[in-house]
């Protein structure tokens, strides 16, 4: 399946089909640890915090952060079982959550956490799923989204990769504002949202 075909079939695919597709992607593009650590550090602290990360892949970020900060626990939500099998994080504070539904943010109770981190994750969602994800995040004090979005958004038609979200930062900010958040830190490819 091409990336455009995946974008077109995104809403019709089952969780097992999505897992199978992402396992193929892992075989072709195994390195997916994309994050700007200097930005992420703004939501980490030595206060024994709980972190929930969306799309943690092989947990490179968790491994680094847990070695440098006092993290009570770090849970990573990931559907790519091939990436999970090759995890780079062996810290006792880290654990994976494998969703039972592709739209887990609409059907699963969110674990208690102080911080949500999603680096290079939200751009892989549909607009409807992003809006459900924003609701899922509601009430968490700090949220860091990092994504290669423009202010106005794009279609991703023909893009080599699984980018799907047509919303730009303006729309993302509006949705987060409607959930009670304001932009605490504004980076080129990321935003920290605070209640």
PyMOL CGO cylinders between C-alpha atoms (Angstrom):
from pymol import cmd
from pymol.cgo import CYLINDER

trace = [
    CYLINDER, 0.00, 0.00, 0.00, 1.38, 3.41, -0.94, 0.3, 1, 1, 1, 1, 1, 1,
    CYLINDER, 1.38, 3.41, -0.94, 1.34, 6.29, 1.55, 0.3, 1, 1, 1, 1, 1, 1,
    CYLINDER, 1.34, 6.29, 1.55, -1.45, 7.99, -0.42, 0.3, 1, 1, 1, 1, 1, 1,
    CYLINDER, -1.45, 7.99, -0.42, -3.48, 4.75, -0.32, 0.3, 1, 1, 1, 1, 1, 1,
    CYLINDER, -3.48, 4.75, -0.32, -2.91, 4.57, 3.44, 0.3, 1, 1, 1, 1, 1, 1,
    CYLINDER, -2.91, 4.57, 3.44, -4.13, 8.16, 3.83, 0.3, 1, 1, 1, 1, 1, 1,
    CYLINDER, -4.13, 8.16, 3.83, -7.25, 7.34, 1.82, 0.3, 1, 1, 1, 1, 1, 1,
    CYLINDER, -7.25, 7.34, 1.82, -7.96, 4.08, 3.72, 0.3, 1, 1, 1, 1, 1, 1,
    CYLINDER, -7.96, 4.08, 3.72, -7.01, 5.44, 7.15, 0.3, 1, 1, 1, 1, 1, 1,
    CYLINDER, -7.01, 5.44, 7.15, -10.60, 5.53, 8.49, 0.3, 1, 1, 1, 1, 1, 1,
    CYLINDER, -10.60, 5.53, 8.49, -11.54, 2.09, 7.12, 0.3, 1, 1, 1, 1, 1, 1,
    CYLINDER, -11.54, 2.09, 7.12, -8.55, 0.11, 8.43, 0.3, 1, 1, 1, 1, 1, 1,
    CYLINDER, -8.55, 0.11, 8.43, -8.86, -2.06, 11.53, 0.3, 1, 1, 1, 1, 1, 1,
    CYLINDER, -8.86, -2.06, 11.53, -6.33, -1.87, 14.35, 0.3, 1, 1, 1, 1, 1, 1,
    CYLINDER, -6.33, -1.87, 14.35, -4.72, -5.11, 13.20, 0.3, 1, 1, 1, 1, 1, 1,
    CYLINDER, -4.72, -5.11, 13.20, -4.39, -3.74, 9.65, 0.3, 1, 1, 1, 1, 1, 1,
    CYLINDER, -4.39, -3.74, 9.65, -2.83, -0.54, 11.04, 0.3, 1, 1, 1, 1, 1, 1,
    CYLINDER, -2.83, -0.54, 11.04, -0.41, -2.59, 13.17, 0.3, 1, 1, 1, 1, 1, 1,
    CYLINDER, -0.41, -2.59, 13.17, 0.54, -4.73, 10.17, 0.3, 1, 1, 1, 1, 1, 1,
    CYLINDER, 0.54, -4.73, 10.17, 1.11, -1.62, 8.04, 0.3, 1, 1, 1, 1, 1, 1,
    CYLINDER, 1.11, -1.62, 8.04, 3.21, 0.11, 10.70, 0.3, 1, 1, 1, 1, 1, 1,
    CYLINDER, 3.21, 0.11, 10.70, 5.26, -3.06, 11.19, 0.3, 1, 1, 1, 1, 1, 1,
    CYLINDER, 5.26, -3.06, 11.19, 6.11, -2.94, 7.48, 0.3, 1, 1, 1, 1, 1, 1,
    CYLINDER, 6.11, -2.94, 7.48, 7.02, 0.75, 7.87, 0.3, 1, 1, 1, 1, 1, 1,
    CYLINDER, 7.02, 0.75, 7.87, 9.34, -0.15, 10.78, 0.3, 1, 1, 1, 1, 1, 1,
    CYLINDER, 9.34, -0.15, 10.78, 11.13, -2.63, 8.54, 0.3, 1, 1, 1, 1, 1, 1,
    CYLINDER, 11.13, -2.63, 8.54, 11.65, 0.03, 5.85, 0.3, 1, 1, 1, 1, 1, 1,
    CYLINDER, 11.65, 0.03, 5.85, 12.18, 3.06, 8.10, 0.3, 1, 1, 1, 1, 1, 1,
    CYLINDER, 12.18, 3.06, 8.10, 13.42, 1.72, 11.47, 0.3, 1, 1, 1, 1, 1, 1,
    CYLINDER, 13.42, 1.72, 11.47, 14.71, 5.04, 12.83, 0.3, 1, 1, 1, 1, 1, 1,
    CYLINDER, 14.71, 5.04, 12.83, 11.75, 7.17, 13.88, 0.3, 1, 1, 1, 1, 1, 1,
    CYLINDER, 11.75, 7.17, 13.88, 13.10, 8.92, 17.00, 0.3, 1, 1, 1, 1, 1, 1,
    CYLINDER, 13.10, 8.92, 17.00, 12.29, 12.50, 16.04, 0.3, 1, 1, 1, 1, 1, 1,
    CYLINDER, 12.29, 12.50, 16.04, 12.22, 15.05, 18.85, 0.3, 1, 1, 1, 1, 1, 1,
    CYLINDER, 12.22, 15.05, 18.85, 13.88, 18.29, 19.90, 0.3, 1, 1, 1, 1, 1, 1,
    CYLINDER, 13.88, 18.29, 19.90, 15.22, 17.46, 23.35, 0.3, 1, 1, 1, 1, 1, 1,
    CYLINDER, 15.22, 17.46, 23.35, 15.93, 21.08, 24.28, 0.3, 1, 1, 1, 1, 1, 1,
    CYLINDER, 15.93, 21.08, 24.28, 12.20, 21.76, 23.88, 0.3, 1, 1, 1, 1, 1, 1,
    CYLINDER, 12.20, 21.76, 23.88, 11.08, 18.58, 25.65, 0.3, 1, 1, 1, 1, 1, 1,
    CYLINDER, 11.08, 18.58, 25.65, 13.19, 19.53, 28.69, 0.3, 1, 1, 1, 1, 1, 1,
    CYLINDER, 13.19, 19.53, 28.69, 10.78, 22.43, 29.35, 0.3, 1, 1, 1, 1, 1, 1,
    CYLINDER, 10.78, 22.43, 29.35, 8.09, 19.94, 30.45, 0.3, 1, 1, 1, 1, 1, 1,
    CYLINDER, 8.09, 19.94, 30.45, 10.39, 17.68, 32.47, 0.3, 1, 1, 1, 1, 1, 1,
    CYLINDER, 10.39, 17.68, 32.47, 11.50, 18.34, 36.02, 0.3, 1, 1, 1, 1, 1, 1,
    CYLINDER, 11.50, 18.34, 36.02, 13.03, 16.72, 39.08, 0.3, 1, 1, 1, 1, 1, 1,
    CYLINDER, 13.03, 16.72, 39.08, 9.65, 16.62, 40.83, 0.3, 1, 1, 1, 1, 1, 1,
    CYLINDER, 9.65, 16.62, 40.83, 9.05, 12.88, 40.39, 0.3, 1, 1, 1, 1, 1, 1,
    CYLINDER, 9.05, 12.88, 40.39, 6.59, 13.34, 37.54, 0.3, 1, 1, 1, 1, 1, 1,
    CYLINDER, 6.59, 13.34, 37.54, 4.46, 10.88, 35.57, 0.3, 1, 1, 1, 1, 1, 1,
    CYLINDER, 4.46, 10.88, 35.57, 4.72, 11.12, 31.79, 0.3, 1, 1, 1, 1, 1, 1,
    CYLINDER, 4.72, 11.12, 31.79, 2.42, 9.79, 29.09, 0.3, 1, 1, 1, 1, 1, 1,
    CYLINDER, 2.42, 9.79, 29.09, 3.91, 9.73, 25.58, 0.3, 1, 1, 1, 1, 1, 1,
    CYLINDER, 3.91, 9.73, 25.58, 1.94, 9.15, 22.39, 0.3, 1, 1, 1, 1, 1, 1,
    CYLINDER, 1.94, 9.15, 22.39, 3.66, 7.24, 19.59, 0.3, 1, 1, 1, 1, 1, 1,
    CYLINDER, 3.66, 7.24, 19.59, 6.84, 6.53, 21.52, 0.3, 1, 1, 1, 1, 1, 1,
    CYLINDER, 6.84, 6.53, 21.52, 8.15, 4.06, 18.91, 0.3, 1, 1, 1, 1, 1, 1,
    CYLINDER, 8.15, 4.06, 18.91, 11.30, 2.43, 20.38, 0.3, 1, 1, 1, 1, 1, 1,
    CYLINDER, 11.30, 2.43, 20.38, 11.25, 4.71, 23.44, 0.3, 1, 1, 1, 1, 1, 1,
    CYLINDER, 11.25, 4.71, 23.44, 14.46, 6.60, 22.66, 0.3, 1, 1, 1, 1, 1, 1,
    CYLINDER, 14.46, 6.60, 22.66, 13.12, 9.77, 24.29, 0.3, 1, 1, 1, 1, 1, 1,
    CYLINDER, 13.12, 9.77, 24.29, 11.99, 7.93, 27.42, 0.3, 1, 1, 1, 1, 1, 1,
    CYLINDER, 11.99, 7.93, 27.42, 15.38, 6.24, 27.78, 0.3, 1, 1, 1, 1, 1, 1,
    CYLINDER, 15.38, 6.24, 27.78, 17.22, 9.56, 27.60, 0.3, 1, 1, 1, 1, 1, 1,
    CYLINDER, 17.22, 9.56, 27.60, 14.84, 11.52, 29.84, 0.3, 1, 1, 1, 1, 1, 1,
    CYLINDER, 14.84, 11.52, 29.84, 14.61, 8.85, 32.55, 0.3, 1, 1, 1, 1, 1, 1,
    CYLINDER, 14.61, 8.85, 32.55, 18.40, 8.80, 32.79, 0.3, 1, 1, 1, 1, 1, 1,
    CYLINDER, 18.40, 8.80, 32.79, 18.50, 12.58, 33.35, 0.3, 1, 1, 1, 1, 1, 1,
    CYLINDER, 18.50, 12.58, 33.35, 15.32, 13.42, 35.32, 0.3, 1, 1, 1, 1, 1, 1,
    CYLINDER, 15.32, 13.42, 35.32, 13.45, 12.07, 38.31, 0.3, 1, 1, 1, 1, 1, 1,
    CYLINDER, 13.45, 12.07, 38.31, 10.61, 10.31, 36.50, 0.3, 1, 1, 1, 1, 1, 1,
    CYLINDER, 10.61, 10.31, 36.50, 8.09, 8.40, 38.62, 0.3, 1, 1, 1, 1, 1, 1,
    CYLINDER, 8.09, 8.40, 38.62, 6.74, 6.55, 35.62, 0.3, 1, 1, 1, 1, 1, 1,
    CYLINDER, 6.74, 6.55, 35.62, 6.68, 6.95, 31.86, 0.3, 1, 1, 1, 1, 1, 1,
    CYLINDER, 6.68, 6.95, 31.86, 4.01, 5.20, 29.83, 0.3, 1, 1, 1, 1, 1, 1,
    CYLINDER, 4.01, 5.20, 29.83, 4.30, 5.07, 26.06, 0.3, 1, 1, 1, 1, 1, 1,
    CYLINDER, 4.30, 5.07, 26.06, 1.30, 4.40, 23.83, 0.3, 1, 1, 1, 1, 1, 1,
    CYLINDER, 1.30, 4.40, 23.83, 2.39, 2.62, 20.64, 0.3, 1, 1, 1, 1, 1, 1,
    CYLINDER, 2.39, 2.62, 20.64, 0.70, 0.42, 18.02, 0.3, 1, 1, 1, 1, 1, 1,
    CYLINDER, 0.70, 0.42, 18.02, 3.79, -0.73, 16.11, 0.3, 1, 1, 1, 1, 1, 1,
    CYLINDER, 3.79, -0.73, 16.11, 4.60, -4.08, 17.69, 0.3, 1, 1, 1, 1, 1, 1,
    CYLINDER, 4.60, -4.08, 17.69, 7.81, -4.37, 15.64, 0.3, 1, 1, 1, 1, 1, 1,
    CYLINDER, 7.81, -4.37, 15.64, 9.08, -1.13, 17.25, 0.3, 1, 1, 1, 1, 1, 1,
    CYLINDER, 9.08, -1.13, 17.25, 8.03, -2.32, 20.72, 0.3, 1, 1, 1, 1, 1, 1,
    CYLINDER, 8.03, -2.32, 20.72, 9.97, -5.56, 20.26, 0.3, 1, 1, 1, 1, 1, 1,
    CYLINDER, 9.97, -5.56, 20.26, 13.09, -3.48, 19.53, 0.3, 1, 1, 1, 1, 1, 1,
    CYLINDER, 13.09, -3.48, 19.53, 12.63, -1.01, 22.38, 0.3, 1, 1, 1, 1, 1, 1,
    CYLINDER, 12.63, -1.01, 22.38, 15.69, 0.90, 23.53, 0.3, 1, 1, 1, 1, 1, 1,
    CYLINDER, 15.69, 0.90, 23.53, 14.31, 1.67, 26.98, 0.3, 1, 1, 1, 1, 1, 1,
    CYLINDER, 14.31, 1.67, 26.98, 15.01, -0.83, 29.72, 0.3, 1, 1, 1, 1, 1, 1,
    CYLINDER, 15.01, -0.83, 29.72, 14.30, 1.53, 32.65, 0.3, 1, 1, 1, 1, 1, 1,
    CYLINDER, 14.30, 1.53, 32.65, 11.96, 0.14, 35.30, 0.3, 1, 1, 1, 1, 1, 1,
    CYLINDER, 11.96, 0.14, 35.30, 9.97, 3.39, 35.16, 0.3, 1, 1, 1, 1, 1, 1,
    CYLINDER, 9.97, 3.39, 35.16, 8.97, 2.80, 31.53, 0.3, 1, 1, 1, 1, 1, 1,
    CYLINDER, 8.97, 2.80, 31.53, 6.16, 0.64, 30.16, 0.3, 1, 1, 1, 1, 1, 1,
    CYLINDER, 6.16, 0.64, 30.16, 4.26, 0.38, 26.89, 0.3, 1, 1, 1, 1, 1, 1,
    CYLINDER, 4.26, 0.38, 26.89, 0.51, 0.60, 26.45, 0.3, 1, 1, 1, 1, 1, 1,
    CYLINDER, 0.51, 0.60, 26.45, -0.68, -1.23, 23.33, 0.3, 1, 1, 1, 1, 1, 1,
    CYLINDER, -0.68, -1.23, 23.33, -4.15, 0.09, 22.42, 0.3, 1, 1, 1, 1, 1, 1,
    CYLINDER, -4.15, 0.09, 22.42, -7.08, -2.23, 21.88, 0.3, 1, 1, 1, 1, 1, 1,
    CYLINDER, -7.08, -2.23, 21.88, -8.59, 0.18, 19.31, 0.3, 1, 1, 1, 1, 1, 1,
    CYLINDER, -8.59, 0.18, 19.31, -7.00, 2.36, 16.61, 0.3, 1, 1, 1, 1, 1, 1,
    CYLINDER, -7.00, 2.36, 16.61, -8.95, 5.34, 17.96, 0.3, 1, 1, 1, 1, 1, 1,
    CYLINDER, -8.95, 5.34, 17.96, -7.86, 4.58, 21.55, 0.3, 1, 1, 1, 1, 1, 1,
    CYLINDER, -7.86, 4.58, 21.55, -8.15, 8.26, 22.52, 0.3, 1, 1, 1, 1, 1, 1,
    CYLINDER, -8.15, 8.26, 22.52, -11.92, 7.97, 22.11, 0.3, 1, 1, 1, 1, 1, 1,
    CYLINDER, -11.92, 7.97, 22.11, -12.38, 4.59, 23.80, 0.3, 1, 1, 1, 1, 1, 1,
    CYLINDER, -12.38, 4.59, 23.80, -9.70, 4.26, 26.51, 0.3, 1, 1, 1, 1, 1, 1,
    CYLINDER, -9.70, 4.26, 26.51, -9.44, 5.83, 29.95, 0.3, 1, 1, 1, 1, 1, 1,
    CYLINDER, -9.44, 5.83, 29.95, -6.34, 8.02, 30.15, 0.3, 1, 1, 1, 1, 1, 1,
    CYLINDER, -6.34, 8.02, 30.15, -3.79, 7.04, 32.79, 0.3, 1, 1, 1, 1, 1, 1,
    CYLINDER, -3.79, 7.04, 32.79, -3.09, 9.70, 35.43, 0.3, 1, 1, 1, 1, 1, 1,
    CYLINDER, -3.09, 9.70, 35.43, -0.12, 11.82, 34.39, 0.3, 1, 1, 1, 1, 1, 1,
    CYLINDER, -0.12, 11.82, 34.39, 1.48, 15.20, 34.96, 0.3, 1, 1, 1, 1, 1, 1,
    CYLINDER, 1.48, 15.20, 34.96, 2.77, 15.65, 31.42, 0.3, 1, 1, 1, 1, 1, 1,
    CYLINDER, 2.77, 15.65, 31.42, 1.80, 14.47, 27.93, 0.3, 1, 1, 1, 1, 1, 1,
    CYLINDER, 1.80, 14.47, 27.93, 4.44, 14.37, 25.22, 0.3, 1, 1, 1, 1, 1, 1,
    CYLINDER, 4.44, 14.37, 25.22, 3.79, 13.70, 21.54, 0.3, 1, 1, 1, 1, 1, 1,
    CYLINDER, 3.79, 13.70, 21.54, 6.76, 14.33, 19.27, 0.3, 1, 1, 1, 1, 1, 1,
    CYLINDER, 6.76, 14.33, 19.27, 6.11, 13.78, 15.58, 0.3, 1, 1, 1, 1, 1, 1,
    CYLINDER, 6.11, 13.78, 15.58, 2.84, 12.04, 16.33, 0.3, 1, 1, 1, 1, 1, 1,
    CYLINDER, 2.84, 12.04, 16.33, -0.13, 14.35, 15.79, 0.3, 1, 1, 1, 1, 1, 1,
    CYLINDER, -0.13, 14.35, 15.79, 0.66, 14.85, 12.10, 0.3, 1, 1, 1, 1, 1, 1,
    CYLINDER, 0.66, 14.85, 12.10, -0.18, 11.15, 11.61, 0.3, 1, 1, 1, 1, 1, 1,
    CYLINDER, -0.18, 11.15, 11.61, -3.80, 11.63, 12.74, 0.3, 1, 1, 1, 1, 1, 1,
    CYLINDER, -3.80, 11.63, 12.74, -6.94, 12.68, 10.92, 0.3, 1, 1, 1, 1, 1, 1,
    CYLINDER, -6.94, 12.68, 10.92, -8.55, 15.95, 11.97, 0.3, 1, 1, 1, 1, 1, 1,
    CYLINDER, -8.55, 15.95, 11.97, -11.37, 14.08, 13.73, 0.3, 1, 1, 1, 1, 1, 1,
    CYLINDER, -11.37, 14.08, 13.73, -8.86, 11.95, 15.60, 0.3, 1, 1, 1, 1, 1, 1,
    CYLINDER, -8.86, 11.95, 15.60, -6.83, 15.00, 16.63, 0.3, 1, 1, 1, 1, 1, 1,
    CYLINDER, -6.83, 15.00, 16.63, -9.95, 16.57, 18.10, 0.3, 1, 1, 1, 1, 1, 1,
    CYLINDER, -9.95, 16.57, 18.10, -10.66, 13.36, 20.04, 0.3, 1, 1, 1, 1, 1, 1,
    CYLINDER, -10.66, 13.36, 20.04, -7.03, 13.30, 21.18, 0.3, 1, 1, 1, 1, 1, 1,
    CYLINDER, -7.03, 13.30, 21.18, -7.32, 16.89, 22.47, 0.3, 1, 1, 1, 1, 1, 1,
    CYLINDER, -7.32, 16.89, 22.47, -10.34, 15.82, 24.53, 0.3, 1, 1, 1, 1, 1, 1,
    CYLINDER, -10.34, 15.82, 24.53, -8.36, 12.82, 25.82, 0.3, 1, 1, 1, 1, 1, 1,
    CYLINDER, -8.36, 12.82, 25.82, -5.61, 15.20, 26.99, 0.3, 1, 1, 1, 1, 1, 1,
    CYLINDER, -5.61, 15.20, 26.99, -8.01, 17.51, 28.82, 0.3, 1, 1, 1, 1, 1, 1,
    CYLINDER, -8.01, 17.51, 28.82, -7.00, 18.21, 32.40, 0.3, 1, 1, 1, 1, 1, 1,
    CYLINDER, -7.00, 18.21, 32.40, -3.31, 17.30, 32.11, 0.3, 1, 1, 1, 1, 1, 1,
    CYLINDER, -3.31, 17.30, 32.11, -1.30, 20.33, 33.32, 0.3, 1, 1, 1, 1, 1, 1,
    CYLINDER, -1.30, 20.33, 33.32, 1.39, 20.33, 30.58, 0.3, 1, 1, 1, 1, 1, 1,
    CYLINDER, 1.39, 20.33, 30.58, 1.26, 19.03, 27.01, 0.3, 1, 1, 1, 1, 1, 1,
    CYLINDER, 1.26, 19.03, 27.01, 4.07, 19.15, 24.47, 0.3, 1, 1, 1, 1, 1, 1,
    CYLINDER, 4.07, 19.15, 24.47, 3.21, 18.63, 20.80, 0.3, 1, 1, 1, 1, 1, 1,
    CYLINDER, 3.21, 18.63, 20.80, 6.02, 18.65, 18.26, 0.3, 1, 1, 1, 1, 1, 1,
    CYLINDER, 6.02, 18.65, 18.26, 5.10, 18.28, 14.59, 0.3, 1, 1, 1, 1, 1, 1,
    CYLINDER, 5.10, 18.28, 14.59, 6.21, 19.53, 11.16, 0.3, 1, 1, 1, 1, 1, 1,
    CYLINDER, 6.21, 19.53, 11.16, 3.11, 21.65, 10.65, 0.3, 1, 1, 1, 1, 1, 1,
    CYLINDER, 3.11, 21.65, 10.65, 2.75, 25.01, 8.96, 0.3, 1, 1, 1, 1, 1, 1,
    CYLINDER, 2.75, 25.01, 8.96, 0.46, 27.60, 10.50, 0.3, 1, 1, 1, 1, 1, 1,
    CYLINDER, 0.46, 27.60, 10.50, -2.27, 27.01, 7.91, 0.3, 1, 1, 1, 1, 1, 1,
    CYLINDER, -2.27, 27.01, 7.91, -1.87, 23.25, 7.29, 0.3, 1, 1, 1, 1, 1, 1,
    CYLINDER, -1.87, 23.25, 7.29, -1.39, 21.10, 4.18, 0.3, 1, 1, 1, 1, 1, 1,
    CYLINDER, -1.39, 21.10, 4.18, -2.91, 18.13, 2.38, 0.3, 1, 1, 1, 1, 1, 1,
    CYLINDER, -2.91, 18.13, 2.38, 0.18, 15.80, 2.44, 0.3, 1, 1, 1, 1, 1, 1,
    CYLINDER, 0.18, 15.80, 2.44, -0.96, 14.43, -0.94, 0.3, 1, 1, 1, 1, 1, 1,
    CYLINDER, -0.96, 14.43, -0.94, 2.06, 12.70, -2.48, 0.3, 1, 1, 1, 1, 1, 1,
    CYLINDER, 2.06, 12.70, -2.48, 4.12, 12.94, 0.72, 0.3, 1, 1, 1, 1, 1, 1,
    CYLINDER, 4.12, 12.94, 0.72, 6.49, 10.03, 1.35, 0.3, 1, 1, 1, 1, 1, 1,
    CYLINDER, 6.49, 10.03, 1.35, 5.35, 9.09, 4.83, 0.3, 1, 1, 1, 1, 1, 1,
    CYLINDER, 5.35, 9.09, 4.83, 2.25, 8.64, 6.96, 0.3, 1, 1, 1, 1, 1, 1,
    CYLINDER, 2.25, 8.64, 6.96, 1.49, 12.31, 7.56, 0.3, 1, 1, 1, 1, 1, 1,
    CYLINDER, 1.49, 12.31, 7.56, -2.27, 12.84, 7.51, 0.3, 1, 1, 1, 1, 1, 1,
    CYLINDER, -2.27, 12.84, 7.51, -3.33, 15.86, 9.64, 0.3, 1, 1, 1, 1, 1, 1,
    CYLINDER, -3.33, 15.86, 9.64, -4.40, 18.74, 7.41, 0.3, 1, 1, 1, 1, 1, 1,
    CYLINDER, -4.40, 18.74, 7.41, -4.71, 21.12, 10.36, 0.3, 1, 1, 1, 1, 1, 1,
    CYLINDER, -4.71, 21.12, 10.36, -1.96, 23.65, 10.86, 0.3, 1, 1, 1, 1, 1, 1,
    CYLINDER, -1.96, 23.65, 10.86, -0.79, 25.16, 14.15, 0.3, 1, 1, 1, 1, 1, 1,
    CYLINDER, -0.79, 25.16, 14.15, -3.50, 27.83, 14.00, 0.3, 1, 1, 1, 1, 1, 1,
    CYLINDER, -3.50, 27.83, 14.00, -6.25, 25.18, 14.09, 0.3, 1, 1, 1, 1, 1, 1,
    CYLINDER, -6.25, 25.18, 14.09, -4.38, 23.05, 16.66, 0.3, 1, 1, 1, 1, 1, 1,
    CYLINDER, -4.38, 23.05, 16.66, -4.01, 26.11, 18.91, 0.3, 1, 1, 1, 1, 1, 1,
    CYLINDER, -4.01, 26.11, 18.91, -7.72, 26.91, 18.51, 0.3, 1, 1, 1, 1, 1, 1,
    CYLINDER, -7.72, 26.91, 18.51, -8.73, 23.38, 19.48, 0.3, 1, 1, 1, 1, 1, 1,
    CYLINDER, -8.73, 23.38, 19.48, -6.42, 23.37, 22.49, 0.3, 1, 1, 1, 1, 1, 1,
    CYLINDER, -6.42, 23.37, 22.49, -7.68, 26.82, 23.54, 0.3, 1, 1, 1, 1, 1, 1,
    CYLINDER, -7.68, 26.82, 23.54, -11.23, 25.45, 23.46, 0.3, 1, 1, 1, 1, 1, 1,
    CYLINDER, -11.23, 25.45, 23.46, -10.09, 22.70, 25.85, 0.3, 1, 1, 1, 1, 1, 1,
    CYLINDER, -10.09, 22.70, 25.85, -8.85, 25.32, 28.33, 0.3, 1, 1, 1, 1, 1, 1,
    CYLINDER, -8.85, 25.32, 28.33, -5.18, 25.52, 27.30, 0.3, 1, 1, 1, 1, 1, 1,
    CYLINDER, -5.18, 25.52, 27.30, -2.92, 28.40, 26.34, 0.3, 1, 1, 1, 1, 1, 1,
    CYLINDER, -2.92, 28.40, 26.34, 0.44, 28.27, 24.57, 0.3, 1, 1, 1, 1, 1, 1,
    CYLINDER, 0.44, 28.27, 24.57, 3.11, 28.45, 27.26, 0.3, 1, 1, 1, 1, 1, 1,
    CYLINDER, 3.11, 28.45, 27.26, 6.10, 28.01, 24.94, 0.3, 1, 1, 1, 1, 1, 1,
    CYLINDER, 6.10, 28.01, 24.94, 6.05, 28.47, 21.18, 0.3, 1, 1, 1, 1, 1, 1,
    CYLINDER, 6.05, 28.47, 21.18, 8.82, 26.76, 19.22, 0.3, 1, 1, 1, 1, 1, 1,
    CYLINDER, 8.82, 26.76, 19.22, 9.28, 26.49, 15.45, 0.3, 1, 1, 1, 1, 1, 1,
    CYLINDER, 9.28, 26.49, 15.45, 7.98, 22.90, 15.30, 0.3, 1, 1, 1, 1, 1, 1,
    CYLINDER, 7.98, 22.90, 15.30, 6.44, 22.54, 18.72, 0.3, 1, 1, 1, 1, 1, 1,
    CYLINDER, 6.44, 22.54, 18.72, 4.16, 24.03, 21.33, 0.3, 1, 1, 1, 1, 1, 1,
    CYLINDER, 4.16, 24.03, 21.33, 3.85, 23.56, 25.07, 0.3, 1, 1, 1, 1, 1, 1,
    CYLINDER, 3.85, 23.56, 25.07, 0.26, 23.92, 26.23, 0.3, 1, 1, 1, 1, 1, 1,
    CYLINDER, 0.26, 23.92, 26.23, -0.60, 24.74, 29.82, 0.3, 1, 1, 1, 1, 1, 1,
    CYLINDER, -0.60, 24.74, 29.82, -3.87, 25.00, 31.71, 0.3, 1, 1, 1, 1, 1, 1,
]
cmd.load_cgo(trace, "trace")
